[in-house]
Amino acid sequence: MKQVIVFVFLSLSAFAQSNPAVSLIDKMQQKYKGMGSFSANFSYQTDGSAAMTGSITVKGTKFRLKTAGQEIFNNGKEVATYIKEINEVNLSSFDPADGDLNPAKIYTFDKKGYKFKLVSQAGGIATVDMAPGAKSTQVKQITLKINTADNTVKEWTIVNKAGKKQVFKVTKLNPKAGVDDAYFTFSKKAFPGVEVNDLR
């Protein structure tokens, strides 16, 4: 029995080493993990609509994501989604087991939930396709473009189950964001008159 277990373990290890796509993902995730905290500006576009801009700050499992008219605070325990147009915030519990990939999780997702394929590698950019497993309720496919010189993410595309495509392009990366934990928690004082919907 021990021999079977060892054989399976060695087989899985050999697969990971022989799969260049997995190796690229490993290096990318190690890069961002080593930063401690970082921030990035990006542009994003949905199915050919006008491009919009956003920003994200990440520290471990915590993140703060800003997009057009919306801001998401995740302090590792709760998620606050603030909608600027109506000055309203929805509070919910953070579920780390959520398998769907969003811009905040692109750097730290669990590889076990995906199958990887190296599509191309040219001009210092590697393109990797990711197919999520059955746990994904919304995402059909993700494509990552990784700079092989520094292992940073340059672009990613998320296609949902309905075939709707979102393309994100990183325009600026700050590897030393230098923010404290309070930055990731929604504060009512910073948004006077905000309506709070507690959905926990």
BELMOVEN-V943931 format. One record per pair of residues at least 12 apart in sequence whose C-alpha atoms are under 6 Angstrom apart, sorted by the first residue. I is the first residue (numbers start at 1). GAP is how many residues later the second one is. D is the distance in whole Angstrom. If there is no record, write none. Layout:
BEGIN
I:GAP:D
I:GAP:D
END
This chain:
BEGIN
21:95:6
21:96:6
21:97:5
28:123:5
28:124:6
29:78:6
35:140:6
37:21:6
37:22:4
37:139:6
37:140:6
38:19:6
38:20:6
38:136:6
38:137:5
38:138:5
38:139:5
39:17:5
39:18:4
39:135:5
39:138:6
40:15:6
40:16:5
40:132:6
40:133:4
41:13:6
41:14:4
41:129:6
41:130:6
41:131:5
42:12:5
42:13:6
42:127:5
42:128:4
42:129:5
43:125:6
43:126:5
44:123:5
44:124:4
45:121:6
45:122:5
46:119:6
46:120:4
47:118:5
54:12:5
54:13:4
61:15:6
62:12:5
62:13:5
62:14:5
64:120:6
69:15:5
70:12:6
70:13:5
70:14:6
73:111:5
73:112:6
74:110:6
75:109:5
75:110:5
77:17:5
78:14:6
78:15:4
78:16:5
79:12:6
79:13:5
79:14:6
79:15:6
87:107:5
88:106:5
88:107:5
89:107:5
90:107:5
91:107:5
91:108:6
92:107:5
92:108:5
93:107:6
99:37:5
100:36:5
113:19:6
113:20:5
114:17:5
114:18:4
114:19:6
115:15:6
115:16:5
116:13:6
116:14:5
117:12:5
124:23:6
124:24:5
125:21:6
125:22:5
125:23:6
126:19:6
126:20:5
127:17:6
127:18:5
128:15:6
128:16:5
129:13:6
129:14:4
130:12:5
138:22:5
138:23:5
139:21:4
139:22:6
140:19:6
140:20:5
140:21:5
141:18:5
142:15:6
142:16:5
143:13:5
143:14:5
144:12:4
154:16:5
155:13:6
155:14:4
156:12:5
END
